[in-house]
Amino acid sequence: MIAGLVVALLASGFAAGATAPEGKAFWLRLHLPLGVLAMLLALWRLQVALSEAIARRRPVPAVDGAQARLARAVHGLLFLLPIALGVSGIALSAWSGAPAAVFGQAPMPEFWDYPPRWAHGAFAWGIALLAGLHVAAALYHQFVRRDGLIGRMLPGPEDR
């Protein structure tokens, strides 16, 4: 669910950025509430992941060395970047007064004038790149290594 929200948020955020000021409100009316929902779900997902890490319900595939370190780094960033995106988005909204422009009658602010916009954009590009790397790695595990990784990612019985 979070992955789908992130895709929708990236699309609506990039669309808002490429739209003239009078059209931004349309995209941001979708983007702002979905962003808050995604951040809340990401916090919940982090809590679940920490609980599972303690219980270690599903085994990790046998990888070692640089590949294992890279996998841990990418997974850690995929947990943290949605939260960082949410925090920077909330900071940008509060600092710029965007909700009044998006849901009211105030003029649309120039978001690039506010420092959180730079971080928000960097986090968005970072999560887009990491998500692509993550999908490529999952496909590699499933079809090249044939270690059943995608089956372990799905909910259900642990004996897949």
N, C-alpha and C positions, 0 to 999 in steps of 0.2 A: 504494500500500500504506500509506504514511504517513497519507494522508487517511482511509482506512478505520479505521486504528488510532486516529487522533485522534477520529473520531466515536464509536468504541467507548469510548474513554477519557473523553470528555466525558459520554457517557450513564452509564457506570458511576460516574464521579466525582460527577455531580449526583445519581444514585440513592443513593450512599453518604451524601451530605450530607443527603438528605431522609429517611433511614432511622433508626429508633431505634438506639441503641448496640448492642443485641444482634443486629441484622441487618446492621450495617456490614461485618462480617468477610466475608460472602458477596461483596459487591460489591468489596471491597478485595482479595480473593484474585484477582480478575480484573484489577483496576486496577493493582496494583503491578508484576507482571511485564510486563504489556503496556506500561506506562509506560516501563520500562527499555528494552524492545525498541524502542519508538517513538523514544526519545531516541537510541539507537544508530543507528537508521536515518536519523534527521534529521541526525546528524553525518556519516554516509556521504553523504547527499544533498547536504549543504553542500559536501563535498569534490568531488563530481561536478559540481555547479553551478559551482564555482570553476574547475574544469578546463575545462568547456564554455565558460565566459565567456572564458577565455584563448584557446581554439580558435575560439570563436564559430561553432559548428556550424550553428545554426539562426538565421535572420534574425529580428530583432525587428520587429513591425509598425510601420508609419510613424505614429507619434504624436509630438506635441511639446508643449511648454509644460507647463501644470499637469497634464495627463493623464499625460504621461511621468513627471513627478516623483512623482505619486500612485502610478503603477504600480510604480516603483522602490521606493518606501517600503513599499507593501503586500507586494511580493515579498520584500524584505529582512526584514520582520517575520514573514512566513510561514516563512522559514528559521530565524529566531532564536527565535520564541516556542515551538516544540516543544522546543528545547534548554533554554530558560529554564524551561518547565514541568517538564522532567525534573530539572533542577538543584534547583528549588524543591521538587519532590516528594521527591527523595532527602533533601534537608535536612529536610523535614518528617517523613519516616519515621524518619530517624536521631535527630532531636531528641525526637520524641514516643515513640519506642519502638514504633511501630506494627507492625513485623514480628512482634514477640513476641505482640501481641494478635491479629493477623490469622492467623498461622500456628501459634501456640502457645496457651497457656492464660492469658496475662496479660489484665488488664482493658483494655477499649478506651479509649484516651486521648480527651480532649476536644480535638480538633484546633485549635479556635479559640483555645486557650490558647497556641499556639506561633506566633511571628511569620511563619515561612515560609508558614503557611496563608493569610494575607492576600495575599501575592504569588502563590501558587499559584492562588487563586481569581481574582485579577485577570488573570493570564495566560490562564486558561481562558476567561474571558468575552471577552478580547481576541482570542484565536484563533477563537472561535466567530463573533464579529462580522466579523473579517477574512475568514474562510472564506466567509461569506455574501456579502460584498462581492466577493470573488474570483470566485465562481460567477456572480454577476450580471454582472460585467465580461466574463467569458469568453462568456457567452450573448449579451451585447451585441455583442462582436466577431464572433461566429459568425453571428448572425442579423440584425443591423442593419448593421454595417460589411461583413459578408461577406468577411472577409479571411483565412479559413481558419485561424484561431488554434487551434481545437481539434485540427485535423489536425497542426499543428506540435507540439502537446503530447504526442501519442501516440508511442510508440516505433516505429521502423521507418525506411523510406527517408527521406532528407532532402529529396527532391524533391517533396514533397506540395504 
